[in-house]
Amino acid sequence: MKIQITLTCPQCKSINVVKNGKKKAKKQNYLCNACSRQFIGDHALSYKGAHSNTITLMMR
């Protein structure tokens, strides 16, 4: 099973994002081509609220 995660820029919400090396802590760095902001993609991988959403679906 493949899981595809689409990264979006936290500032402008663009999906026009490319890899841009790694930080000292070995975390992947990304660059937004729309607003030129650099960021670490961890915010997109946190799945906030996934647990509560699963419980809601199970109760239906």
N, C-alpha and C positions, 0 to 999 in steps of 0.2 A: 504494500500500500504506500503510495506517495502522498505526501502532504505538501501542498504548495502555499507559501505565505507571500503575499504581496506587500512589500515595504512601501510606506508612504512617508514623505518628508513631514516631520513634526511641525514645521513652521508654515509651509504653504500647501501641504496635503497633496503635492504632486506625486505621481507614480514614476516619474522620470528620474530614477535613482540608479546609480552605478556603484560598484565596489571601489574603494579608494584606499587600499592598503590596510594595515592593522595597527592598532594602538600598542603602547608599551605593555599593557596588560593582556596582550594577545587577543583582543576583541576586534572583530571586523569593523572597519570604518567605512562609511558610505558618504557619497557626495550627491547632492540634489542638483541636477542640471538646470532646473528652473530658477532656483534662488541662490545657488552656489553655497548652500549651508552644508557643513559636514556634521555627521552625527553617527552614533553607534546604534545599530539596529535592535538593541535589546528591548526597546519599548514595544516593538511590534510582535515580539515573541512571548509576551507575558500572559496572554489569554485572560485578561481581566474579566471576571464575571462568568467564566465558562462553567465553573462549578455550580453556581446558583441557577444558571440557565438549564443545566442538565437536570437538576432537581425539579424545576418547573415543568420540563417536558415529561418527566417520569410521573408527575402527579396528574397529568391530564388523562 
